Amino acid sequence: LTTDNAYYDKLAFSPDGKRACFIRNYPQSGYVSLMMLDVETGKEHEMAKIPGPGGPNGPPSWSPDGKHVAVSLLFPPPRSSTTVALFNPDNGERRDFFTRTGAFLGSLAWLPDGTALAMTGFDLANTLTNQVFLLTYPDGKFRRVTNDFNGYGGVSIGAGEMAIASNRSS
């Protein structure tokens, strides 16, 4: 239990396993913090503060080379968009890598070779239900992987075979 009136999200571990990052949400204060945890010492610090409205839609994902932490940021109307922000894990510097208006994308995970992020969510221009998408890196090309009336939520990646897994509901 915590006593700081914050909400927490899942951990994302660095490729070497020495650090982990997570989202700490302060809804009463109108911002979200991207936190960094030293696994060995248990000490944590705020890597970046993300002001509202809007904010992360799912846990962060650490790139396989350890150079980026990706976070999917949702923005409510009138902006109604998703931005994939990349944070430098060493200094917290944010770079907005990709923005798609009319898309509500959440869970994301890097492919093991670092060439793309798999994501789930919906894109008002193309889908009626949550689908699986790929966002290539570093060129930022966005494409749908699934194309059906099922809904997909959450995404994870198999390390060896580059398999994408997601929960499917019909």
Disulfide bonds with the S-S distance in Angstrom:
none
